[in-house]
Amino acid sequence: MAGSREVRNKIKSVKNTQKITRAMEMVAASKMRKAQDRMKKARPYGEKIRNVAAHMSRANTEYRHPFLIERDTVKRIGIIIVTSDKGLCGGLNTNVLRKAINQMKAWQADGEQIEVCCIGNKGLGFMSRIGASVTSQVIGLGDTPDMEKLIGAVKVVLDGYTQDQFDRVYVFYNRFINTMKQEPVMEQLLPLTDERMQKGDQTNDKPKATWDYIYEPEAKPVIDDIMVRYVEALIYQAVTENMASEQSARMVAMKAASDNAGSVIDELTLIYNKSRQAAITKELSEIVGGAAAV
């Protein structure tokens, strides 16, 4: 049995750790509420621009944007992986990275080449360790995602698709379901499908009528700008969803750590009391034995 001094030091160490995890739990809870509000505020813009893009894709115009054209063959794939910059959030990053690596192995088995855009330090570190081809990266987003930081890395992927460097583009991130559940998902970003553009329309699955527009001065620059803004909105929504998931997962993980620390403290306290009781019993036995000998 460990000595009383050693057990007492262990109890003190675990208590200090428990204070840290409790503080991190409260900080994560505060950030989680802000992240959820930010995610909910971004959804109306995403839904509206999604509806506009859906109508424009069906408009009667001679110009059709490259983002809407399906490629005949798929040889090169670009993927955007959204993870957190920091750890201590349970299996959040592990789940989305496992989903990505399994899909990458399936694509590689079909002879398709893959290039990766990493948003978040954890995804970048993982992809670097496995030797993946990383074309662009964004780290250090902080607690508030800024589109100005995201646009550079995302533009590399969008330009690569426009220039036929990629035949398809996918995005991997954690979708926020509720505080206790976050779901890793894979969504096709390019080419834009009808299903992707109709997603989020709470009123109609499909437009009731085909809309047409009057473009000034011409259709090409307007449609180009709308489609780029649409894809950027999808990426921003994915990042806000992932950040809300991150803070929720970290709060749950820190609460579990605090509870486990409490259990360890109880067990160590019991061991300490048994050790002290054994020492007292031994001293009493020695005293009684000495008195009997006298």
C-alpha positions as CSV (number, residue, x, y, z in Angstrom):
1,M,0.0,0.0,0.0
2,A,1.3,3.5,-0.9
3,G,2.5,5.7,2.0
4,S,0.2,8.3,3.4
5,R,2.4,11.2,2.1
6,E,2.4,9.8,-1.4
7,V,-1.4,9.4,-1.4
8,R,-1.9,12.8,0.0
9,N,0.2,14.3,-2.8
10,K,-1.8,12.4,-5.4
11,I,-5.0,13.7,-4.0
12,K,-3.7,17.3,-4.1
13,S,-2.6,16.8,-7.7
14,V,-5.9,15.5,-8.8
15,K,-7.8,18.3,-7.0
16,N,-5.7,20.9,-8.9
17,T,-6.5,19.1,-12.2
18,Q,-10.2,19.1,-11.3
19,K,-10.1,22.9,-10.8
20,I,-8.6,23.3,-14.3
21,T,-11.2,21.0,-15.9
22,R,-14.1,22.8,-14.1
23,A,-12.8,26.2,-15.3
24,M,-12.5,24.9,-18.9
25,E,-16.0,23.5,-18.7
26,M,-17.4,26.9,-17.7
27,V,-15.4,28.7,-20.4
28,A,-16.6,26.2,-23.0
29,A,-20.2,26.6,-21.9
30,S,-20.0,30.3,-22.4
31,K,-18.3,30.0,-25.8
32,M,-20.8,27.3,-26.8
33,R,-23.7,29.7,-26.4
34,K,-22.0,32.4,-28.5
35,A,-21.0,29.8,-31.2
36,Q,-24.6,28.5,-31.4
37,D,-25.9,32.1,-31.8
38,R,-23.4,32.8,-34.5
39,M,-24.3,29.5,-36.3
40,K,-28.1,30.3,-36.1
41,K,-27.5,33.9,-37.4
42,A,-25.6,32.6,-40.4
43,R,-28.3,30.2,-41.5
44,P,-30.9,32.7,-42.9
45,Y,-28.3,34.2,-45.2
46,G,-27.2,30.7,-46.3
47,E,-30.8,29.7,-47.0
48,K,-31.6,32.8,-49.0
49,I,-28.5,32.7,-51.2
50,R,-29.2,29.0,-51.7
51,N,-32.7,29.7,-53.0
52,V,-31.3,32.4,-55.3
53,A,-28.6,30.1,-56.6
54,A,-31.2,27.3,-57.2
55,H,-33.4,29.7,-59.3
56,M,-30.4,31.0,-61.2
57,S,-29.3,27.5,-62.1
58,R,-32.7,27.0,-63.8
59,A,-32.9,30.4,-65.4
60,N,-33.0,30.6,-69.2
61,T,-29.6,32.0,-69.9
62,E,-27.0,31.1,-72.5
63,Y,-24.2,31.2,-69.9
64,R,-23.8,28.3,-67.5
65,H,-21.4,28.6,-64.7
66,P,-18.6,25.9,-64.4
67,F,-19.8,25.1,-60.8
68,L,-23.0,23.7,-62.2
69,I,-21.5,21.5,-64.9
70,E,-21.1,17.8,-64.1
71,R,-17.8,16.3,-65.2
72,D,-17.9,13.1,-67.3
73,T,-15.0,11.5,-65.5
74,V,-13.5,12.0,-62.1
75,K,-9.7,11.7,-61.8
76,R,-8.8,14.3,-59.3
77,I,-10.7,15.2,-56.1
78,G,-10.2,18.2,-53.8
79,I,-11.4,17.9,-50.2
80,I,-11.8,20.6,-47.6
81,I,-11.5,19.3,-44.0
82,V,-12.8,21.5,-41.2
83,T,-11.4,20.7,-37.7
84,S,-10.6,22.6,-34.6
85,D,-7.3,24.4,-33.7
86,K,-7.2,23.0,-30.2
87,G,-7.8,19.7,-28.6
88,L,-9.5,18.5,-25.4
89,C,-12.8,18.2,-27.2
90,G,-13.4,14.4,-27.0
91,G,-13.5,12.5,-30.2
92,L,-14.8,15.4,-32.3
93,N,-11.7,15.7,-34.6
94,T,-11.0,12.0,-34.6
95,N,-14.5,11.2,-35.9
96,V,-14.4,13.6,-38.9
97,L,-10.8,12.6,-39.7
98,R,-11.6,8.9,-39.6
99,K,-14.5,9.6,-42.0
100,A,-12.2,11.5,-44.3
101,I,-9.4,9.0,-44.3
102,N,-11.8,6.1,-45.0
103,Q,-13.3,7.9,-48.0
104,M,-9.8,8.9,-49.2
105,K,-8.8,5.2,-49.2
106,A,-11.9,4.3,-51.2
107,W,-11.1,7.0,-53.8
108,Q,-7.4,6.0,-54.0
109,A,-8.5,2.4,-54.6
110,D,-10.4,3.7,-57.7
111,G,-7.2,5.4,-58.9
112,E,-8.3,9.0,-58.1
113,Q,-5.8,11.6,-56.9
114,I,-6.7,13.7,-53.9
115,E,-5.6,17.1,-52.7
116,V,-6.5,18.5,-49.3
117,C,-7.4,22.0,-48.0
118,C,-7.2,22.0,-44.2
119,I,-9.1,24.5,-42.0
120,G,-7.9,24.0,-38.5
121,N,-4.6,22.9,-36.9
122,K,-5.7,19.4,-35.9
123,G,-6.6,18.4,-39.5
124,L,-3.4,20.0,-40.9
125,G,-1.3,18.1,-38.4
126,F,-3.0,14.8,-39.2
127,M,-2.8,15.2,-43.0
128,S,0.9,16.2,-42.8
129,R,1.6,13.1,-40.7
130,I,0.0,10.7,-43.2
131,G,1.7,12.4,-46.1
132,A,-1.4,13.8,-47.9
133,S,-1.0,16.5,-50.5
134,V,-2.0,19.7,-48.8
135,T,-2.7,22.5,-51.3
136,S,-3.8,25.2,-48.8
137,Q,-4.4,25.7,-45.1
138,V,-6.0,28.0,-42.6
139,I,-5.2,27.9,-38.9
140,G,-5.7,30.2,-35.9
141,L,-9.3,31.2,-36.7
142,G,-10.0,31.9,-33.0
143,D,-13.4,31.8,-31.5
144,T,-15.0,34.0,-34.2
145,P,-14.6,32.8,-37.9
146,D,-13.7,35.5,-40.3
147,M,-14.4,35.1,-44.0
148,E,-11.4,37.1,-44.9
149,K,-9.2,34.4,-43.3
150,L,-11.0,31.6,-45.0
151,I,-11.3,33.1,-48.5
152,G,-7.6,32.6,-49.5
153,A,-7.5,28.9,-48.9
154,V,-11.0,28.3,-50.3
155,K,-10.2,30.3,-53.4
156,V,-7.3,28.0,-54.2
157,V,-9.8,25.1,-54.3
158,L,-12.4,27.0,-56.3
159,D,-9.8,28.2,-58.8
160,G,-8.5,24.6,-59.1
161,Y,-12.0,23.4,-60.0
162,T,-12.5,26.2,-62.5
163,Q,-9.2,25.4,-64.1
164,D,-10.0,21.7,-64.4
165,Q,-7.5,20.7,-61.7
166,F,-10.3,19.0,-59.7
167,D,-13.3,17.2,-61.0
168,R,-15.1,17.2,-57.7
169,V,-14.8,19.0,-54.4
170,Y,-16.0,17.7,-51.1
171,V,-16.2,19.2,-47.6
172,F,-15.9,17.3,-44.3
173,Y,-17.0,18.9,-41.0
174,N,-19.0,18.2,-37.8
175,R,-22.6,19.1,-38.1
176,F,-24.1,20.4,-34.8
177,I,-27.2,18.4,-33.8
178,N,-27.4,19.3,-30.1
179,T,-25.2,19.8,-27.1
180,M,-24.6,16.0,-26.7
181,K,-24.5,15.0,-30.3
182,Q,-22.3,16.2,-33.2
183,E,-22.3,14.3,-36.5
184,P,-19.3,14.1,-38.9
185,V,-20.6,14.6,-42.4
186,M,-19.3,14.6,-46.0
187,E,-21.0,16.9,-48.5
188,Q,-20.3,17.4,-52.2
189,L,-19.4,21.1,-52.7
190,L,-18.7,21.1,-56.4
191,P,-20.3,20.6,-58.9
192,L,-23.4,22.1,-57.2
193,T,-26.2,19.6,-57.3
194,D,-29.9,20.3,-57.2
195,E,-30.1,18.4,-53.9
196,R,-27.4,20.6,-52.4
197,M,-29.0,23.8,-53.5
198,Q,-32.5,22.8,-52.4
199,K,-31.2,21.8,-49.0
200,G,-32.3,24.1,-46.3
201,D,-35.4,25.4,-48.1
202,Q,-38.1,25.0,-45.5
203,T,-41.0,26.0,-47.7
204,N,-40.5,24.2,-51.0
205,D,-38.4,21.3,-52.1
206,K,-38.3,22.7,-55.6
207,P,-39.1,26.1,-57.0
208,K,-42.7,26.1,-58.2
209,A,-41.8,27.9,-61.4
210,T,-38.6,28.7,-63.4
211,W,-37.5,32.2,-62.7
212,D,-35.6,34.3,-65.3
213,Y,-33.6,37.4,-64.6
214,I,-32.6,40.5,-66.5
215,Y,-28.8,40.9,-66.2
216,E,-27.1,44.2,-66.4
217,P,-24.7,44.5,-68.1
218,E,-24.6,40.8,-68.8
219,A,-25.2,37.4,-67.2
220,K,-21.6,36.1,-66.8
221,P,-20.2,38.5,-64.1
222,V,-23.4,38.4,-62.1
223,I,-23.7,34.6,-62.1
224,D,-19.9,34.3,-61.4
225,D,-20.1,36.5,-58.4
226,I,-23.3,34.9,-57.0
227,M,-21.9,31.3,-57.4
228,V,-18.7,32.2,-55.6
229,R,-20.6,33.9,-52.8
230,Y,-22.8,30.9,-52.6
231,V,-19.9,28.5,-52.1
232,E,-18.3,30.8,-49.6
233,A,-21.5,30.8,-47.6
234,L,-21.5,27.0,-47.6
235,I,-17.9,27.0,-46.3
236,Y,-18.6,29.6,-43.7
237,Q,-21.7,27.7,-42.5
238,A,-19.6,24.5,-42.2
239,V,-17.0,26.4,-40.1
240,T,-19.6,27.8,-37.8
241,E,-21.3,24.4,-37.4
242,N,-17.9,22.9,-36.5
243,M,-17.1,25.6,-34.0
244,A,-20.4,25.1,-32.2
245,S,-19.8,21.4,-32.2
246,E,-16.2,21.9,-30.9
247,Q,-17.4,24.0,-27.9
248,S,-20.2,21.6,-27.1
249,A,-17.8,18.6,-27.2
250,R,-15.2,20.4,-25.1
251,M,-17.8,21.2,-22.4
252,V,-19.0,17.6,-22.3
253,A,-15.4,16.3,-22.2
254,M,-14.4,18.6,-19.4
255,K,-17.5,17.8,-17.4
256,A,-16.7,14.1,-17.7
257,A,-13.1,14.8,-16.7
258,S,-14.2,16.7,-13.6
259,D,-16.5,13.9,-12.7
260,N,-13.8,11.3,-13.1
261,A,-11.4,13.4,-11.1
262,G,-14.0,13.4,-8.3
263,S,-14.2,9.6,-8.4
264,V,-10.4,9.3,-8.3
265,I,-10.3,11.7,-5.3
266,D,-12.8,9.6,-3.4
267,E,-10.9,6.4,-4.1
268,L,-7.6,8.0,-3.1
269,T,-9.2,9.4,0.1
270,L,-10.3,5.9,1.0
271,I,-6.9,4.5,0.4
272,Y,-5.4,7.3,2.5
273,N,-7.7,6.7,5.4
274,K,-7.0,2.9,5.3
275,S,-3.3,3.6,5.2
276,R,-3.5,6.0,8.2
277,Q,-5.7,3.6,10.1
278,A,-3.2,0.8,9.5
279,A,-0.4,3.0,10.8
280,I,-2.4,3.9,13.9
281,T,-3.3,0.3,14.5
282,K,0.4,-0.7,14.2
283,E,1.5,1.9,16.7
284,L,-1.2,0.8,19.2
285,S,-0.1,-2.8,18.8
286,E,3.5,-1.8,19.5
287,I,2.5,0.1,22.6
288,V,0.4,-2.7,23.9
289,G,3.1,-5.2,23.1
290,G,5.7,-3.1,24.9
291,A,3.5,-2.6,28.0
292,A,2.9,-6.4,28.2
293,A,6.5,-7.1,27.9
294,V,7.3,-4.8,30.8
